[in-house]
Amino acid sequence: MSTGGVIGGTTLLISDLHLAIDGPGIAERFIRFLHGPAREADALYILGDLFEVWIGDDDTGNAFNESILTELAHLARSGVAVHFTRGNRDFLCGRASARRAGWQLLGDETLLGVGHTTASSAAEATLPAQERQTVNDTTLLLMHGDTLCTEDHAYQRFRAITHHGLVRAAFLCLPLAWRQRIARRLRQRSIAHQTGSSTPLGDVSERAVIERFRASGASLMIHGHTHRPARHDLSIDGRPCVRWVLPDWTESRGGYLALEPGQSPRMVWLDASNDSSDERVEPAGNVAPDVGERLEPDCDTQQALTNAGAGTRFG
């Protein structure tokens, strides 16, 4: 587990975009997000699976993926601190891609301190503590989330093998064309495994969540991976804790979590029909988007997607 100091100001967190050339709606919404809310933030944390497939930093001929890195580099140069935690789809992202994207590469788990805040309003201060969970000298644990799915034994065995240093090095030595074929086959097996399973192995283990809260001392955990966006209120050894699950992005919608000084965490939704976002503190275990601010397309967005059209399509 790594420690990342203290964060302050407006921080946005996203995960599980699974960007690919055959999902242009998601890519367009993401670029608009980078040109809009992300540009107004102090920091952006990407908690894994930004890309559907990443077969190595040397795959610079993939125009689609490179266009996304370029957009992120523009964001970083504008003064927004960009951080990236690798997911199960893009765990091969390394230092070379980090330099091209302008992001700070984080470990599997990152422990952060969040600056002192208070209740955002007098009305909120009258609510029960569980309902007004503002970021108040909070210790925050960030991760992708796949390590919490300990009941999926087949996946955890696969993860242990593929994340081994020697296995990763051997894979990256293979020709690009071979890696592309291997990635397609692994993706097909993953889909078959998820389709054929009668149990919800893709969700986290309650025991694993409790263990990570205890070991880290965090009171706030944020992760993605499961595609089950929600807020979960827990009591760990009498200590109130909150676990937020970030939303995955689809052709119909996307979203992010916003942490702001003096405010409760907010799940903000981006809707495909009008690229609108709503801002709302969600009750425990429930996220339901409403309609809010409209995000207008711009010429830079269209140009980036046009440039990405020459990219290679995977799996």
C-alpha positions as CSV (number, residue, x, y, z in Angstrom):
1,M,0.0,0.0,0.0
2,S,1.3,3.4,-0.9
3,T,0.6,6.7,0.7
4,G,-0.1,9.8,-1.4
5,G,0.0,12.6,1.1
6,V,-3.0,14.9,1.6
7,I,-5.5,16.0,-1.1
8,G,-7.4,19.3,-1.0
9,G,-9.6,21.3,-3.3
10,T,-12.0,19.7,-5.7
11,T,-11.1,16.1,-6.5
12,L,-13.0,14.0,-9.1
13,L,-12.8,10.2,-9.3
14,I,-13.7,7.9,-12.2
15,S,-13.2,4.3,-13.3
16,D,-14.2,1.6,-15.7
17,L,-14.7,3.6,-18.9
18,H,-13.3,0.6,-20.9
19,L,-12.5,3.0,-23.8
20,A,-12.2,1.3,-27.2
21,I,-12.6,2.5,-30.8
22,D,-15.9,0.6,-31.1
23,G,-17.4,2.7,-28.2
24,P,-17.4,6.2,-29.7
25,G,-20.1,7.5,-27.5
26,I,-18.2,6.7,-24.3
27,A,-15.0,8.3,-25.8
28,E,-16.8,11.4,-26.8
29,R,-18.5,11.8,-23.4
30,F,-15.1,11.3,-21.7
31,I,-13.4,14.0,-23.8
32,R,-16.2,16.4,-23.0
33,F,-15.8,15.6,-19.4
34,L,-12.0,16.4,-19.6
35,H,-12.8,19.7,-21.3
36,G,-15.6,20.5,-18.8
37,P,-15.8,19.4,-15.1
38,A,-12.3,17.9,-15.0
39,R,-10.8,21.2,-16.2
40,E,-12.4,23.0,-13.3
41,A,-11.1,20.5,-10.7
42,D,-7.8,20.4,-8.8
43,A,-7.2,16.7,-9.2
44,L,-8.5,13.8,-11.2
45,Y,-8.1,10.2,-10.0
46,I,-8.7,7.4,-12.6
47,L,-9.1,4.1,-10.7
48,G,-8.4,1.6,-13.4
49,D,-9.9,0.1,-16.6
50,L,-9.7,3.4,-18.4
51,F,-9.0,1.3,-21.5
52,E,-10.7,-1.9,-22.6
53,V,-7.4,-3.3,-23.7
54,W,-3.8,-2.3,-23.0
55,I,-1.2,-4.6,-24.3
56,G,1.9,-2.6,-23.6
57,D,3.3,0.9,-23.7
58,D,5.1,0.2,-27.0
59,D,1.8,-0.1,-28.8
60,T,2.1,3.5,-30.0
61,G,0.5,2.7,-33.3
62,N,-2.9,2.4,-31.6
63,A,-4.2,5.9,-32.6
64,F,-7.3,5.7,-30.5
65,N,-5.5,4.9,-27.2
66,E,-2.8,7.5,-28.0
67,S,-5.5,10.2,-28.6
68,I,-6.9,9.6,-25.1
69,L,-3.4,9.9,-23.6
70,T,-3.0,13.2,-25.5
71,E,-6.2,14.6,-24.1
72,L,-5.1,13.7,-20.6
73,A,-1.8,15.3,-21.2
74,H,-3.6,18.5,-22.2
75,L,-5.5,18.3,-18.9
76,A,-2.4,17.8,-16.9
77,R,-0.6,20.7,-18.6
78,S,-3.6,22.9,-17.7
79,G,-2.7,22.5,-14.0
80,V,-5.0,19.6,-13.0
81,A,-3.1,16.8,-11.1
82,V,-3.9,13.5,-12.8
83,H,-3.4,10.2,-11.0
84,F,-3.9,6.7,-12.4
85,T,-4.4,3.3,-10.7
86,R,-4.2,0.3,-13.0
87,G,-7.2,-2.0,-13.4
88,N,-7.5,-5.5,-14.6
89,R,-7.8,-4.4,-18.2
90,D,-4.9,-1.9,-18.3
91,F,-2.5,-3.3,-15.7
92,L,0.2,-3.2,-18.2
93,C,0.2,0.6,-18.3
94,G,3.7,1.6,-17.3
95,R,6.0,4.6,-16.9
96,A,6.2,5.3,-20.7
97,S,2.5,5.7,-21.0
98,A,2.4,7.7,-17.8
99,R,4.9,10.2,-19.3
100,R,2.7,10.5,-22.4
101,A,-0.5,11.0,-20.4
102,G,1.1,13.3,-17.8
103,W,-0.4,11.3,-14.9
104,Q,1.1,10.0,-11.7
105,L,1.1,6.2,-11.6
106,L,-0.2,4.9,-8.3
107,G,0.0,1.5,-6.7
108,D,-2.8,-1.1,-6.3
109,E,-3.9,0.7,-3.1
110,T,-3.3,4.3,-2.2
111,L,-4.0,5.8,1.2
112,L,-4.6,9.6,1.3
113,G,-5.4,12.2,3.8
114,V,-8.2,14.7,3.0
115,G,-8.0,18.2,4.4
116,H,-10.2,19.4,7.2
117,T,-13.8,20.3,6.3
118,T,-17.1,20.9,8.1
119,A,-20.7,20.3,7.4
120,S,-21.7,22.2,4.2
121,S,-24.7,23.9,5.6
122,A,-26.6,24.4,8.9
123,A,-29.4,22.2,7.6
124,E,-27.0,19.4,6.8
125,A,-25.4,19.7,10.3
126,T,-28.8,18.7,11.8
127,L,-28.8,15.4,9.9
128,P,-27.6,12.1,11.5
129,A,-23.8,11.6,11.1
130,Q,-24.3,8.8,8.6
131,E,-26.3,11.0,6.3
132,R,-24.0,14.0,6.4
133,Q,-20.7,12.2,5.9
134,T,-18.6,15.1,4.9
135,V,-14.9,14.8,4.3
136,N,-13.6,15.8,7.7
137,D,-9.9,15.0,8.3
138,T,-10.7,11.7,6.6
139,T,-8.3,8.9,5.7
140,L,-9.2,7.8,2.2
141,L,-8.3,4.4,0.6
142,L,-8.4,4.2,-3.2
143,M,-8.1,1.1,-5.3
144,H,-9.5,-0.4,-8.5
145,G,-11.5,-3.0,-6.6
146,D,-10.7,-6.4,-8.1
147,T,-8.6,-7.4,-5.1
148,L,-11.8,-7.2,-3.0
149,C,-13.5,-9.9,-5.1
150,T,-11.8,-12.7,-3.1
151,E,-14.7,-15.2,-3.6
152,D,-13.9,-15.3,-7.4
153,H,-11.1,-17.8,-6.9
154,A,-10.6,-18.4,-10.6
155,Y,-10.0,-14.7,-11.2
156,Q,-7.7,-14.3,-8.3
157,R,-5.6,-17.2,-9.5
158,F,-5.5,-15.6,-13.0
159,R,-4.6,-12.2,-11.5
160,A,-1.8,-13.7,-9.4
161,I,-0.2,-15.2,-12.5
162,T,-0.6,-12.3,-14.9
163,H,0.6,-9.8,-12.4
164,H,3.8,-11.7,-11.7
165,G,6.8,-9.7,-12.8
166,L,8.3,-12.5,-14.9
167,V,5.0,-13.3,-16.6
168,R,4.5,-9.6,-17.4
169,A,8.0,-9.2,-18.8
170,A,7.7,-12.3,-20.9
171,F,4.4,-11.1,-22.3
172,L,5.8,-7.7,-23.2
173,C,8.6,-9.4,-25.1
174,L,6.1,-11.0,-27.5
175,P,5.4,-9.3,-30.9
176,L,2.5,-6.9,-30.8
177,A,0.4,-9.1,-33.2
178,W,0.8,-12.0,-30.8
179,R,-0.3,-9.9,-27.8
180,Q,-3.3,-8.7,-29.7
181,R,-4.5,-12.2,-30.4
182,I,-3.8,-13.3,-26.8
183,A,-5.8,-10.3,-25.5
184,R,-8.8,-11.2,-27.7
185,R,-8.8,-14.8,-26.5
186,L,-8.6,-13.8,-22.8
187,R,-11.4,-11.3,-23.3
188,Q,-13.6,-14.0,-24.9
189,R,-12.9,-16.4,-22.0
190,S,-13.7,-13.6,-19.5
191,I,-17.1,-13.0,-21.1
192,A,-17.8,-16.8,-21.2
193,H,-16.9,-17.0,-17.5
194,Q,-19.2,-14.2,-16.5
195,T,-22.1,-15.5,-18.6
196,G,-21.8,-19.0,-17.4
197,S,-21.6,-18.2,-13.7
198,S,-24.8,-18.5,-11.6
199,T,-23.3,-16.6,-8.6
200,P,-22.4,-12.9,-8.3
201,L,-18.6,-13.6,-8.3
202,G,-18.0,-10.1,-9.7
203,D,-19.0,-8.4,-6.5
204,V,-16.7,-7.7,-3.6
205,S,-16.4,-9.9,-0.5
206,E,-17.7,-8.3,2.7
207,R,-14.9,-9.9,4.6
208,A,-12.3,-8.4,2.3
209,V,-13.8,-5.0,2.6
210,I,-13.8,-5.2,6.4
211,E,-10.2,-6.4,6.4
212,R,-9.0,-3.5,4.2
213,F,-10.8,-0.9,6.4
214,R,-9.1,-2.4,9.5
215,A,-5.7,-2.8,8.0
216,S,-5.6,0.7,6.4
217,G,-7.4,2.6,9.2
218,A,-9.3,4.5,6.5
219,S,-12.9,5.7,7.1
220,L,-13.6,6.2,3.4
221,M,-13.0,3.7,0.6
222,I,-13.5,4.4,-3.1
223,H,-13.2,1.8,-5.9
224,G,-14.7,0.7,-9.1
225,H,-14.5,-2.7,-11.0
226,T,-17.8,-4.2,-10.0
227,H,-20.0,-1.9,-12.2
228,R,-22.4,-1.6,-9.2
229,P,-22.4,2.1,-8.4
230,A,-23.6,2.7,-4.8
231,R,-22.8,4.2,-1.4
232,H,-22.4,1.6,1.4
233,D,-22.5,2.8,5.0
234,L,-20.7,0.4,7.5
235,S,-19.6,0.2,11.1
236,I,-16.2,-1.3,11.5
237,D,-15.4,-2.1,15.1
238,G,-17.8,0.7,16.1
239,R,-16.2,3.1,13.7
240,P,-18.4,4.6,11.0
241,C,-17.1,4.0,7.5
242,V,-18.3,4.6,4.0
243,R,-17.5,2.7,0.8
244,W,-18.3,4.3,-2.5
245,V,-18.4,2.3,-5.7
246,L,-17.8,4.3,-8.9
247,P,-20.0,3.8,-11.9
248,D,-18.9,2.2,-15.1
249,W,-19.4,4.2,-18.3
250,T,-21.6,2.9,-21.1
251,E,-23.1,4.3,-24.3
252,S,-26.1,5.5,-22.3
253,R,-24.4,7.1,-19.3
254,G,-21.3,7.8,-17.3
255,G,-20.5,9.3,-14.0
256,Y,-17.9,10.4,-11.4
257,L,-17.6,11.0,-7.7
258,A,-16.7,14.6,-6.5
259,L,-15.0,15.4,-3.3
260,E,-15.0,19.1,-2.4
261,P,-14.1,21.0,0.7
262,G,-17.0,21.4,3.1
263,Q,-19.3,19.2,1.0
264,S,-20.6,15.6,1.2
265,P,-19.3,13.4,-1.6
266,R,-21.5,13.7,-4.7
267,M,-22.1,11.2,-7.4
268,V,-22.4,13.2,-10.6
269,W,-24.0,11.6,-13.7
270,L,-23.4,12.2,-17.4
271,D,-26.3,11.2,-19.5
272,A,-25.9,10.2,-23.1
273,S,-29.1,11.7,-24.5
274,N,-28.1,15.3,-23.6
275,D,-24.7,14.9,-21.9
276,S,-26.3,16.3,-18.8
277,S,-25.0,15.9,-15.3
278,D,-26.8,15.8,-12.0
279,E,-25.3,16.4,-8.6
280,R,-26.8,14.7,-5.6
281,V,-25.7,13.1,-2.3
282,E,-27.0,9.5,-2.6
283,P,-28.6,7.6,0.2
284,A,-26.8,4.4,1.3
285,G,-26.7,1.7,-1.3
286,N,-28.6,3.7,-3.9
287,V,-27.7,5.8,-6.9
288,A,-30.4,7.3,-9.2
289,P,-29.5,10.0,-11.8
290,D,-31.5,13.1,-12.3
291,V,-31.0,15.9,-14.9
292,G,-28.8,18.9,-14.4
293,E,-26.1,20.9,-16.2
294,R,-25.7,20.4,-19.9
295,L,-22.2,19.8,-21.4
296,E,-22.0,21.2,-24.9
297,P,-19.8,19.5,-27.5
298,D,-16.9,21.4,-29.0
299,C,-14.7,21.3,-32.0
300,D,-11.7,19.8,-30.1
301,T,-13.9,16.9,-29.1
302,Q,-14.9,16.1,-32.6
303,Q,-11.4,16.5,-33.9
304,A,-10.0,14.1,-31.3
305,L,-12.6,11.4,-32.2
306,T,-11.9,11.9,-35.9
307,N,-8.1,11.5,-35.3
308,A,-8.8,8.4,-33.2
309,G,-10.8,6.8,-36.1
310,A,-7.6,5.4,-37.5
311,G,-7.0,3.4,-34.4
312,T,-6.7,-0.4,-34.2
313,R,-9.8,-2.3,-33.0
314,F,-9.3,-4.9,-30.3
315,G,-11.4,-7.7,-29.1
